[in-house]
Amino acid sequence: MKLFGSYTSPYVRHCRVALFDLGITFDFIDTDYTASAEGSPAMRVPFLHDNGLQLSDSSSILMHVYHSKGIPFIETAEQMELYALSNTAMDTTINLFFLEKDNVTPQHSAYLKRQSNRIDASLAALELTNLPKALPLNIAETRLACYLDWALFRKRISLDEHPNLLSFVKLANTWSTFADTAPPK
């Protein structure tokens, strides 16, 4: 099994956490922007090669690795909602991060302002979620932790007004598998 990605991607991190946590042996191939465009039809990371199977999205990769161990990917509608809302916030935050590198910001676009507001609304909704106070984390909770930790690492969000989320990401960082996959400082 080969996982292609970068050490800073929250999507890749979630896959790495799952693979390590499940004890699945894999090769990690650090992949840059150019290589991801060549190696994946989605033109992004992560992507996975496993005995002829090629997957180009972190969700399908996660489903594959959990199913390979006989574990359901998502068990309840509430978990799926948390996973989906975390994905929406993460996708939006990452898109704005990369657009800002090209000097395209919400100040110059009504659509991007709406995207910025989507992040704020998502964080407000996630703050009200019943999050665990102890480990272990389920798949949806791990997705949220990967997003929050990345967004804090990249200084894209503040959790000053979200104490529930701040406590949650601190809890996630006490999990050695999660902490060991953190982006390099």
N, C-alpha and C positions, 0 to 999 in steps of 0.2 A: 504494500500500500504506500502510495506517495501523495503527500499533501503539499501543494504548492501555495505559497503565500508570503506575507511579510510579518515581521514580528510586531508591527504597530497596529495592524488591522484588527478591530474588535471582532469581525466575522471569523477571521482566521484563529484568533485567540479562542473563541468559543469551540471551534473544531479541535484545537490542540488540547484544551481542557478536557473535552469529552474523550478523546483518544487516550490521553494519559490516565484519566480517571477510570476508564474501562479496561486499562491494561493492554491496549491494542498496540502492537508494534507497527511503526510507520517510519518512513523517511520524510523529513521535512526539507523542502527545497525552497530556500529564500528566493523570492521571485520579484523582480522589479516591474515597473509600469509597462515597459516594452514587452517583456516576456509574458506578462499576463494577457496582453492583447493578442499575442501569437498562440498562447496555449489554451485559451478559453473562449468559446463563442460569446460569453458575457463580457469578455475583455476586462475582467477584474479578478481579484482573489477573494476567497480561496477557490481552488479547483483540485479535484482528487482523481487519481488513477488507481484502480484496484482490480487487478486480474481482468483487464479488458473493459471494465466498467469505468466510464468517465462521467464525473459529476461536476457541475459548474456553479453551484450555489451552496452556501453554507447550510441552508435548511435541508436540502436533499442529502448533503454529506452527513449531517447529524442524524437524519432519519436512517440512513444506510448503516452507520456505525452502531447506533442503538439497536436497530433490528438485528444486526449481526450477533448481538449478545442476547437476543430475545427480550429486549426491553422496549416498551412502547415509547414512541417519540413524544407525544403529548397526550396526557390522559383525560383532561377535562376541558370543557369550554372556557372555564376561568383561566386555566393555564394557557390555552391557545390565545385568549384575549391579551394576557400579559405579554406573551411572546410577540404577538402582532403589534401591539402598541409600542413595545420596546424597539421592534424593527422599524416602525414608522419614524419614531424619534431618531433612531440611529441613522437611517437612510437620509433623512432631512438634514441632520446635523453634519454628516459627512459631505453631502452635496454642497451645503453652504460653505464648509471649510475649504473645499477645492475651488469653488467659484471665487472665494475671497482671494485666493492665490493669483487669480487673473484680474483682480480688482473689480469684480462684479459682486456688488453687495446689496443687501435689502434697501439701503438708502437710495438706490438707483432703479428699483424695480418694485412695483406693487405686488407682483407674483412672489418675489423673494421675501418681501415683508410678510406676506401670508405664510410662507414657509417658516420664517423666524417665529411668527406667532404660533405656528403648529408645534414647534419645540416647546414653547412656554406652556401651551395647553396640555401637551402630552406629559410634561413634568408635573404639572398640577394634578392631573388625573392619576399618574403613577404614585404621587405622594399619598394619595388616599387609598392605595392598594394595601391589602392585608399581607404584608411582607413578613418573612420568617424572622424570628429573633435568635435562631440557632441554626447551625449546620445540620444536615446537608441541604444544599439547594437543588431544586428540580431544574429541568431543562429551561423552562421559561424564566425562572429566577436567575439562572446563570446567564441567559441572554441579556437580561436587564443589567446585571452586574458588569458584563463585558462592555455594554454601552456606556454606563455611567462612568466606569473607570477610564475608558478611552476619552470621553468628553471632558473629564476633569484633567486628564493627562495633556490633552490638546488645548486646555483652557477655553473650551467652547461653551461651558455652562458653569453656573454657580449653584451650589446646593444650600446656600445660606438660608433661603426661605423654604427649604425642603428637608427638615430634620429627619423625617422617616427614611427618605432616600439616602441621606448622609449616613445614618446608622446602618442601613442595609449595606452600602458599599464598604463600610468599615468592617462589617461582619464578613462579607465575601473575601476581603483581603486577609482574614485569619485562616482561610482555607489554603493549605500549602499548595495544592495543585493550581489554584487560581493565582496566588501570589507569585508562584514560580513561572507563570506565563505572562507576567506583566511586561508591557513594552519597555525596552531598554531606556534608561534615563540618560 
